[in-house]
Amino acid sequence: MGLAGALVGYSATAGLAIPGRRHPVVQAVLGTTVAVATRVPLGLHGAAGRSGLALGVRTAAAVVAAVSMTTVIPAVRSGMVARELPEPGWKWLSVQIPLGTVWSEETMYRGALGMVAQDAFGPTVGNLLQASAFGLSHVVDARGAGEPVVGTVLVTGAAGWVFGRLAARSGSLLAPMLAHLAINEAGAVAAMVLQRTGPRRTLPR
């Protein structure tokens, strides 16, 4: 419970003007440090790594296909066109999402918190705890983007639960990492492509 509270508390500082707070390398190093400190197996090599890679690739392919299909829905297209996108786009896709979001969040939530919570409370409650903390960690971002807070917490919490199940099933963080990466990258690319034909607003560098 203490680690869950610490991670949610740390997420609340995202809106503060702390130098380097949102830098992707800082986030990646923090996630790695938390995972190492808790001594949890990440399953990035050997049989676990191969299992995680296989499951992750299959899941990622399904995610990309699903995102592609949703872009034909008018409401989804409108939301993507109106979405504010970070600049430059190449940095967002190649650095911010993989390191600052996927690696840092998976090592902290599915890695460190997920393993510690499951050891303490069992697989079901442990996964629910990490998923709940993951959902709550997006409150500040939801407010900053003007998105519904409750809806954001529920959706990201559900995603965290699925990511936790992927990690448990494969014994590797590669599976949830690839699924997480596919969701964020596919959504980002879809928004960038759709906005080529219409006006868009951008965030400052």
C-alpha positions in Angstrom: 0.0 0.0 0.0 2.9 2.3 0.8 4.4 1.9 -2.7 1.0 2.5 -4.3 0.5 5.7 -2.3 4.0 6.9 -3.2 3.5 6.4 -6.9 0.1 8.1 -6.9 1.6 10.9 -4.8 4.5 11.3 -7.2 2.0 11.5 -10.2 0.4 14.4 -8.5 3.6 16.5 -8.9 3.3 16.3 -12.7 1.5 19.6 -12.9 4.2 21.4 -10.8 7.0 23.5 -12.3 9.7 21.1 -11.3 12.8 21.1 -13.6 13.1 17.8 -15.5 9.9 16.4 -13.9 8.4 15.3 -17.3 11.7 14.6 -19.1 11.5 11.1 -20.6 15.0 10.1 -19.6 14.3 11.2 -16.0 11.1 9.2 -16.0 12.8 6.1 -17.5 15.6 6.3 -14.9 13.1 6.6 -12.1 11.1 3.6 -13.2 14.2 1.5 -13.6 15.4 2.6 -10.1 12.1 1.7 -8.5 12.1 -1.7 -10.2 15.7 -2.4 -9.2 15.1 -1.2 -5.6 12.2 -3.7 -5.2 14.3 -6.5 -6.8 11.4 -7.7 -8.9 12.1 -10.0 -11.9 11.3 -8.1 -15.1 11.5 -11.2 -17.4 13.2 -9.5 -20.2 15.5 -12.4 -21.1 15.4 -16.2 -21.5 12.2 -18.2 -21.7 10.2 -15.4 -20.0 11.4 -12.9 -22.4 10.5 -15.0 -25.4 7.1 -15.6 -24.0 6.5 -11.9 -23.3 7.7 -11.0 -26.8 5.4 -13.5 -28.5 2.3 -12.5 -26.4 3.2 -8.8 -26.7 3.5 -8.9 -30.5 0.1 -10.6 -30.9 -1.6 -8.2 -28.5 0.1 -5.2 -30.2 -1.1 -6.3 -33.6 -4.7 -6.6 -32.3 -4.4 -3.2 -30.7 -3.2 -1.5 -33.9 -6.0 -3.1 -35.9 -8.6 -2.0 -33.4 -7.3 1.6 -33.3 -7.3 1.7 -37.1 -10.9 0.5 -37.2 -12.1 3.1 -34.7 -10.8 6.0 -36.8 -13.8 5.5 -39.1 -16.1 6.5 -36.3 -17.0 10.2 -36.7 -16.7 11.0 -33.0 -13.3 9.4 -32.7 -12.0 11.2 -35.8 -13.3 14.5 -34.5 -11.6 13.9 -31.2 -8.3 13.1 -32.8 -8.4 16.1 -35.1 -9.1 18.4 -32.2 -6.4 16.9 -30.0 -3.4 19.0 -29.0 -0.2 17.2 -30.1 3.3 17.7 -28.7 6.0 19.0 -31.0 8.2 17.8 -32.5 6.2 14.7 -33.4 9.3 12.6 -34.1 10.5 13.1 -30.5 7.1 12.3 -29.1 6.9 9.0 -31.0 10.5 7.9 -30.6 11.5 9.2 -27.1 8.6 10.4 -25.0 6.2 7.6 -25.5 8.7 4.6 -25.4 10.8 5.9 -22.6 8.9 8.6 -20.7 5.6 6.7 -20.7 5.8 3.0 -21.5 9.1 2.0 -20.0 8.7 4.2 -16.9 5.1 3.2 -16.2 5.5 -0.5 -16.8 8.6 -0.8 -14.6 6.9 1.2 -11.8 3.3 -0.2 -12.0 3.4 -3.7 -13.5 7.0 -4.3 -12.4 7.6 -2.9 -9.0 4.1 -2.3 -7.6 2.5 -5.3 -9.4 5.0 -7.8 -8.0 5.1 -6.3 -4.5 1.3 -6.1 -4.3 0.8 -9.7 -5.6 3.3 -11.0 -3.0 1.4 -9.2 -0.3 -2.2 -9.7 -1.3 -2.3 -12.4 -3.9 -2.6 -12.2 -7.7 -6.2 -10.9 -7.9 -6.1 -8.2 -5.3 -2.5 -7.3 -6.2 -3.3 -6.8 -9.8 -6.4 -4.7 -8.8 -4.3 -2.6 -6.5 -1.7 -1.8 -9.2 -4.4 -1.1 -11.8 -6.2 1.3 -9.4 -3.0 3.2 -8.6 -2.3 3.4 -12.4 -5.7 4.8 -13.0 -5.4 7.4 -10.2 -1.9 8.4 -11.5 -3.6 9.9 -14.6 -5.8 12.4 -12.7 -3.4 15.4 -13.2 -3.0 14.6 -16.9 -6.7 14.4 -17.4 -7.3 17.7 -15.7 -4.5 19.3 -17.8 -6.0 18.0 -21.0 -9.6 19.0 -20.0 -10.7 15.4 -20.1 -13.2 13.7 -17.8 -11.3 12.7 -14.7 -13.5 9.8 -13.6 -13.7 8.4 -17.1 -9.9 8.7 -17.5 -9.2 6.9 -14.2 -11.6 4.1 -15.1 -10.2 3.6 -18.6 -6.6 3.7 -17.6 -7.3 1.6 -14.6 -8.9 -1.0 -16.9 -5.9 -0.8 -19.2 -3.6 -1.3 -16.2 -5.5 -4.4 -15.2 -5.1 -5.9 -18.7 -1.4 -5.0 -18.7 -1.0 -6.7 -15.4 -2.7 -9.9 -16.7 -0.4 -9.9 -19.7 2.6 -9.6 -17.4 1.3 -12.5 -15.2 0.5 -14.7 -18.1 3.8 -14.3 -19.8 6.1 -13.8 -16.8 7.6 -10.8 -18.6 7.1 -7.1 -18.8 7.7 -7.3 -22.5 4.1 -8.3 -23.1 2.5 -5.3 -21.4 5.2 -3.0 -22.7 4.4 -3.9 -26.3 0.7 -3.6 -25.7 1.1 -0.3 -24.0 3.4 1.0 -26.7 0.9 -0.1 -29.4 -2.0 1.8 -27.8 0.0 5.0 -27.4 1.8 4.9 -30.7 -1.2 3.9 -32.8 -3.3 6.6 -31.3 -0.6 9.2 -31.8 0.1 8.2 -35.4 -3.6 8.1 -36.2 -4.1 11.6 -34.8 -1.1 13.0 -36.7 -2.3 11.5 -39.9 -5.9 12.8 -39.5 -4.7 16.3 -38.7 -2.8 16.6 -41.9 -6.1 17.4 -43.6 -7.3 19.9 -41.1 -6.1 22.6 -38.7 -4.5 21.6 -35.5 -3.3 23.1 -32.3 0.2 22.3 -30.9 1.7 22.4 -27.5 4.9 24.5 -27.0 8.2 22.6 -27.1 
